Amino acid sequence: MNDSLLHLYELQKVDSQLDDLIESRGELPDRVNEMRRQVDAQREQLNQVRRDIKEVEDNNKQLSSETVELREKVDRYKAQQFDVKTTREYDAITFQLEESQRKLHSNTETIGRMGIELEQLKSDEQQMAADLADMEKELEEAQTALGEVLAETEEEEKTLLAKRQSLEKSIQQFYLTIYNRVRPAKGGVAVVPIKNGVCGGCYNAVPRQLALELRKGEKHAVCEYCGRIIVGEPIVIAVDGEPQPITYEVDSDEENNESAEE
C-alpha cells in the first residue's frame, strides 16, 4: 500500500473535521474581525480629528499673538501721525498703519473662521468618541462570546492541528502540491474514495482499467471531470475501516405474507 497516499487520505479527513469545527462556530469569528476593523477605523478617524483640533488651536494661538502685536502697531502708528514733521514721514507712517490694519482685519476674520471650525471639530470629536466607546463595548461583548465558543472546541482543534502537522511530514511533496491546489477550489475536498466504480466527489464513472489498478492501493487517479484525487478501497478501508453492510428491516406483515405464500 502507498503510505503517502494513505496519509494524504487521512489528511483530508482531518481537514474536513477542522472545516466542520470552524463552520460550527458560525459567523461570529468573521463578525468579530469585521468589528475590530471598524473599531480601528473609527479610532484612526478620531485621532485624525484630534490632530486637526491641535493644528487649528496652534494656528489660532499664533494668529492671536500676531493680532495683539498688530493692534499695538496700529495704536503706535496712529500716535506717531501726530508727531511727524514732514509729509514724507506722514505718508510712510500712514502706509504702515494701513498695512497693519489690513493684516489685522484679515487675521480677525481668519480667527473667526477658525473658531467656527474648531467648534465643529470638537463637536465631531465628542460624537466620535461616544460612538467609539459604544463600538468598543460591543466588540468586547462579541469577543467574550467568541472566547466561550472557542473554549468549547479549543482542545479538539489543537489535537487536529497537531495530527495534521504530523501527517504533512509523511506525505510526498508531489501529493501535497496537488492537494493544496485542488482543495480550495473544490469546497475543501481534494481526496475522495472510489465508490462502486465512480468518483466519490462528482460521481462520474472511473475507467474500468483504472478502477482495477486502484484496488491495489498503490496508485491514485485524478478525476478527469472534477480534478480530485481518487484513492482505492484498500486505503479507504485502512483509514475508515470495513464498510458496514446495508441491512433492511422487514415488516412483520411482509414476513407473514411470505410464509403464507410458501
One Martini backbone bead per residue (centre of mass of N, CA, C, O) as a GRO file, in nm:
protein
  262
    1MET     BB    1   0.099   0.035   0.019
    2ASN     BB    2   0.057   0.379  -0.006
    3ASP     BB    3   0.148   0.584   0.244
    4SER     BB    4   0.110   0.866   0.123
    5LEU     BB    5  -0.188   0.822   0.045
    6LEU     BB    6  -0.290   0.748   0.321
    7HIS     BB    7  -0.213   1.026   0.455
    8LEU     BB    8  -0.379   1.197   0.260
    9TYR     BB    9  -0.654   1.087   0.342
   10GLU     BB   10  -0.623   1.165   0.638
   11LEU     BB   11  -0.592   1.470   0.587
   12GLN     BB   12  -0.875   1.507   0.474
   13LYS     BB   13  -1.024   1.425   0.730
   14VAL     BB   14  -0.904   1.642   0.913
   15ASP     BB   15  -0.988   1.892   0.744
   16SER     BB   16  -1.291   1.834   0.762
   17GLN     BB   17  -1.305   1.863   1.068
   18LEU     BB   18  -1.205   2.154   1.077
   19ASP     BB   19  -1.428   2.273   0.902
   20ASP     BB   20  -1.659   2.191   1.092
   21LEU     BB   21  -1.555   2.347   1.335
   22ILE     BB   22  -1.563   2.631   1.208
   23GLU     BB   23  -1.865   2.619   1.122
   24SER     BB   24  -1.980   2.588   1.420
   25ARG     BB   25  -1.914   2.903   1.485
   26GLY     BB   26  -1.999   3.058   1.257
   27GLU     BB   27  -2.004   3.423   1.220
   28LEU     BB   28  -1.842   3.534   1.463
   29PRO     BB   29  -1.546   3.566   1.369
   30ASP     BB   30  -1.610   3.761   1.133
   31ARG     BB   31  -1.755   3.972   1.304
   32VAL     BB   32  -1.518   4.042   1.488
   33ASN     BB   33  -1.322   4.132   1.266
   34GLU     BB   34  -1.503   4.361   1.159
   35MET     BB   35  -1.519   4.517   1.427
   36ARG     BB   36  -1.218   4.573   1.448
   37ARG     BB   37  -1.195   4.741   1.191
   38GLN     BB   38  -1.400   4.959   1.278
   39VAL     BB   39  -1.252   5.049   1.533
   40ASP     BB   40  -0.987   5.131   1.397
   41ALA     BB   41  -1.114   5.340   1.208
   42GLN     BB   42  -1.243   5.517   1.428
   43ARG     BB   43  -0.982   5.577   1.582
   44GLU     BB   44  -0.837   5.719   1.347
   45GLN     BB   45  -1.046   5.943   1.304
   46LEU     BB   46  -1.023   6.059   1.586
   47ASN     BB   47  -0.719   6.126   1.572
   48GLN     BB   48  -0.747   6.321   1.333
   49VAL     BB   49  -0.930   6.526   1.472
   50ARG     BB   50  -0.723   6.586   1.699
   51ARG     BB   51  -0.508   6.695   1.507
   52ASP     BB   52  -0.681   6.921   1.391
   53ILE     BB   53  -0.728   7.069   1.656
   54LYS     BB   54  -0.430   7.125   1.716
   55GLU     BB   55  -0.374   7.290   1.462
   56VAL     BB   56  -0.588   7.511   1.504
   57GLU     BB   57  -0.491   7.602   1.785
   58ASP     BB   58  -0.207   7.685   1.698
   59ASN     BB   59  -0.292   7.891   1.481
   60ASN     BB   60  -0.465   8.064   1.670
   61LYS     BB   61  -0.242   8.141   1.864
   62GLN     BB   62  -0.059   8.278   1.657
   63LEU     BB   63  -0.268   8.487   1.550
   64SER     BB   64  -0.330   8.618   1.823
   65SER     BB   65  -0.045   8.724   1.870
   66GLU     BB   66  -0.032   8.894   1.610
   67THR     BB   67  -0.282   9.071   1.676
   68VAL     BB   68  -0.168   9.212   1.921
   69GLU     BB   69   0.071   9.342   1.770
   70LEU     BB   70  -0.102   9.494   1.560
   71ARG     BB   71  -0.255   9.675   1.758
   72GLU     BB   72  -0.003   9.815   1.865
   73LYS     BB   73   0.084   9.932   1.594
   74VAL     BB   74  -0.165  10.098   1.534
   75ASP     BB   75  -0.144  10.278   1.786
   76ARG     BB   76   0.144  10.384   1.723
   77TYR     BB   77   0.089  10.507   1.440
   78LYS     BB   78  -0.131  10.705   1.528
   79ALA     BB   79   0.055  10.866   1.721
   80GLN     BB   80   0.283  10.940   1.505
   81GLN     BB   81   0.113  11.130   1.318
   82PHE     BB   82   0.147  11.381   1.530
   83ASP     BB   83   0.490  11.389   1.509
   84VAL     BB   84   0.529  11.469   1.238
   85LYS     BB   85   0.709  11.701   0.994
   86THR     BB   86   0.648  11.541   0.728
   87THR     BB   87   0.496  11.415   0.454
   88ARG     BB   88   0.672  11.167   0.420
   89GLU     BB   89   0.634  11.054   0.706
   90TYR     BB   90   0.327  11.038   0.695
   91ASP     BB   91   0.305  10.839   0.456
   92ALA     BB   92   0.468  10.605   0.586
   93ILE     BB   93   0.286  10.565   0.835
   94THR     BB   94   0.021  10.524   0.680
   95PHE     BB   95   0.109  10.269   0.533
   96GLN     BB   96   0.166  10.101   0.791
   97LEU     BB   97  -0.116  10.130   0.908
   98GLU     BB   98  -0.278  10.000   0.673
   99GLU     BB   99  -0.127   9.730   0.673
  100SER     BB  100  -0.198   9.652   0.966
  101GLN     BB  101  -0.506   9.671   0.931
  102ARG     BB  102  -0.529   9.455   0.715
  103LYS     BB  103  -0.407   9.223   0.883
  104LEU     BB  104  -0.604   9.247   1.118
  105HIS     BB  105  -0.858   9.184   0.958
  106SER     BB  106  -0.769   8.908   0.848
  107ASN     BB  107  -0.715   8.772   1.124
  108THR     BB  108  -0.997   8.807   1.240
  109GLU     BB  109  -1.142   8.635   1.027
  110THR     BB  110  -0.975   8.376   1.068
  111ILE     BB  111  -1.041   8.338   1.368
  112GLY     BB  112  -1.343   8.307   1.323
  113ARG     BB  113  -1.329   8.053   1.144
  114MET     BB  114  -1.171   7.881   1.347
  115GLY     BB  115  -1.387   7.879   1.564
  116ILE     BB  116  -1.596   7.724   1.398
  117GLU     BB  117  -1.417   7.480   1.330
  118LEU     BB  118  -1.350   7.403   1.624
  119GLU     BB  119  -1.638   7.351   1.716
  120GLN     BB  120  -1.695   7.120   1.512
  121LEU     BB  121  -1.460   6.932   1.588
  122LYS     BB  122  -1.546   6.895   1.888
  123SER     BB  123  -1.816   6.771   1.819
  124ASP     BB  124  -1.706   6.533   1.660
  125GLU     BB  125  -1.531   6.416   1.884
  126GLN     BB  126  -1.757   6.354   2.083
  127GLN     BB  127  -1.919   6.163   1.897
  128MET     BB  128  -1.688   5.964   1.822
  129ALA     BB  129  -1.622   5.878   2.112
  130ALA     BB  130  -1.901   5.759   2.173
  131ASP     BB  131  -1.903   5.555   1.940
  132LEU     BB  132  -1.646   5.406   2.024
  133ALA     BB  133  -1.744   5.307   2.297
  134ASP     BB  134  -1.973   5.133   2.182
  135MET     BB  135  -1.798   4.956   1.996
  136GLU     BB  136  -1.612   4.842   2.219
  137LYS     BB  137  -1.835   4.706   2.379
  138GLU     BB  138  -1.936   4.517   2.154
  139LEU     BB  139  -1.664   4.380   2.106
  140GLU     BB  140  -1.627   4.263   2.388
  141GLU     BB  141  -1.880   4.086   2.380
  142ALA     BB  142  -1.801   3.924   2.126
  143GLN     BB  143  -1.530   3.816   2.237
  144THR     BB  144  -1.653   3.660   2.470
  145ALA     BB  145  -1.828   3.474   2.299
  146LEU     BB  146  -1.595   3.359   2.131
  147GLY     BB  147  -1.431   3.243   2.365
  148GLU     BB  148  -1.647   3.034   2.444
  149VAL     BB  149  -1.651   2.883   2.176
  150LEU     BB  150  -1.345   2.815   2.161
  151ALA     BB  151  -1.325   2.656   2.428
  152GLU     BB  152  -1.501   2.410   2.328
  153THR     BB  153  -1.273   2.355   2.067
  154GLU     BB  154  -0.968   2.380   2.135
  155GLU     BB  155  -0.865   2.088   2.186
  156GLU     BB  156  -0.958   1.967   1.920
  157GLU     BB  157  -0.795   2.157   1.738
  158LYS     BB  158  -0.513   2.088   1.845
  159THR     BB  159  -0.522   1.790   1.772
  160LEU     BB  160  -0.570   1.826   1.467
  161LEU     BB  161  -0.320   2.004   1.406
  162ALA     BB  162  -0.110   1.800   1.500
  163LYS     BB  163  -0.193   1.577   1.303
  164ARG     BB  164  -0.151   1.739   1.046
  165GLN     BB  165   0.152   1.795   1.082
  166SER     BB  166   0.235   1.496   1.084
  167LEU     BB  167   0.122   1.414   0.805
  168GLU     BB  168   0.279   1.609   0.618
  169LYS     BB  169   0.560   1.461   0.672
  170SER     BB  170   0.435   1.182   0.518
  171ILE     BB  171   0.415   1.350   0.248
  172GLN     BB  172   0.452   1.402  -0.059
  173GLN     BB  173   0.490   1.690  -0.235
  174PHE     BB  174   0.328   1.615  -0.480
  175TYR     BB  175   0.057   1.570  -0.327
  176LEU     BB  176   0.040   1.843  -0.179
  177THR     BB  177   0.022   2.023  -0.426
  178ILE     BB  178  -0.244   1.916  -0.531
  179TYR     BB  179  -0.411   1.946  -0.275
  180ASN     BB  180  -0.368   2.264  -0.234
  181ARG     BB  181  -0.507   2.328  -0.513
  182VAL     BB  182  -0.789   2.174  -0.496
  183ARG     BB  183  -0.937   2.226  -0.225
  184PRO     BB  184  -1.036   2.529  -0.261
  185ALA     BB  185  -1.198   2.451  -0.539
  186LYS     BB  186  -1.365   2.191  -0.369
  187GLY     BB  187  -1.480   2.255  -0.078
  188GLY     BB  188  -1.226   2.093   0.076
  189VAL     BB  189  -1.221   1.848  -0.148
  190ALA     BB  190  -0.947   1.636  -0.282
  191VAL     BB  191  -1.011   1.349  -0.145
  192VAL     BB  192  -1.140   1.040  -0.282
  193PRO     BB  193  -1.326   0.770  -0.318
  194ILE     BB  194  -1.407   0.482  -0.458
  195LYS     BB  195  -1.753   0.410  -0.581
  196ASN     BB  196  -1.863   0.180  -0.769
  197GLY     BB  197  -1.677   0.316  -1.011
  198VAL     BB  198  -1.681   0.606  -0.878
  199CYS     BB  199  -1.654   0.920  -0.796
  200GLY     BB  200  -1.671   1.060  -0.465
  201GLY     BB  201  -1.733   1.364  -0.578
  202CYS     BB  202  -1.904   1.347  -0.882
  203TYR     BB  203  -2.004   1.055  -0.993
  204ASN     BB  204  -1.814   0.962  -1.205
  205ALA     BB  205  -1.684   0.747  -1.409
  206VAL     BB  206  -1.435   0.503  -1.394
  207PRO     BB  207  -1.221   0.349  -1.553
  208ARG     BB  208  -1.181   0.017  -1.534
  209GLN     BB  209  -0.871  -0.008  -1.526
  210LEU     BB  210  -0.832   0.204  -1.304
  211ALA     BB  211  -1.004   0.063  -1.089
  212LEU     BB  212  -0.821  -0.188  -1.071
  213GLU     BB  213  -0.563  -0.035  -0.975
  214LEU     BB  214  -0.689   0.088  -0.710
  215ARG     BB  215  -0.720  -0.188  -0.550
  216LYS     BB  216  -0.407  -0.193  -0.454
  217GLY     BB  217  -0.312   0.100  -0.325
  218GLU     BB  218  -0.065   0.237  -0.511
  219LYS     BB  219  -0.259   0.431  -0.654
  220HIS     BB  220  -0.379   0.709  -0.836
  221ALA     BB  221  -0.637   0.942  -0.931
  222VAL     BB  222  -0.757   1.183  -1.169
  223CYS     BB  223  -1.028   1.339  -1.223
  224GLU     BB  224  -1.159   1.437  -1.536
  225TYR     BB  225  -1.392   1.624  -1.407
  226CYS     BB  226  -1.290   1.747  -1.099
  227GLY     BB  227  -0.969   1.687  -1.004
  228ARG     BB  228  -0.960   1.474  -0.804
  229ILE     BB  229  -0.840   1.252  -0.575
  230ILE     BB  230  -0.821   0.901  -0.619
  231VAL     BB  231  -0.888   0.625  -0.408
  232GLY     BB  232  -0.872   0.314  -0.287
  233GLU     BB  233  -1.000   0.072  -0.082
  234PRO     BB  234  -0.752   0.007   0.102
  235ILE     BB  235  -0.726   0.298   0.211
  236VAL     BB  236  -1.011   0.337   0.320
  237ILE     BB  237  -1.009   0.093   0.515
  238ALA     BB  238  -0.756   0.181   0.683
  239VAL     BB  239  -0.918   0.438   0.790
  240ASP     BB  240  -1.245   0.355   0.812
  241GLY     BB  241  -1.292   0.076   0.750
  242GLU     BB  242  -1.525  -0.140   0.718
  243PRO     BB  243  -1.803  -0.156   0.562
  244GLN     BB  244  -2.125  -0.148   0.623
  245PRO     BB  245  -2.382  -0.335   0.593
  246ILE     BB  246  -2.681  -0.348   0.431
  247THR     BB  247  -2.990  -0.318   0.599
  248TYR     BB  248  -3.324  -0.454   0.625
  249GLU     BB  249  -3.637  -0.399   0.738
  250VAL     BB  250  -3.889  -0.629   0.815
  251ASP     BB  251  -4.205  -0.660   0.802
  252SER     BB  252  -4.422  -0.866   0.965
  253ASP     BB  253  -4.638  -0.886   0.737
  254GLU     BB  254  -4.441  -0.977   0.517
  255GLU     BB  255  -4.356  -1.240   0.654
  256ASN     BB  256  -4.640  -1.368   0.658
  257ASN     BB  257  -4.684  -1.362   0.351
  258GLU     BB  258  -4.442  -1.537   0.274
  259SER     BB  259  -4.532  -1.788   0.437
  260ALA     BB  260  -4.803  -1.830   0.291
  261GLU     BB  261  -4.685  -1.874   0.008
  262GLU     BB  262  -4.518  -2.131   0.100
   0.00000   0.00000   0.00000
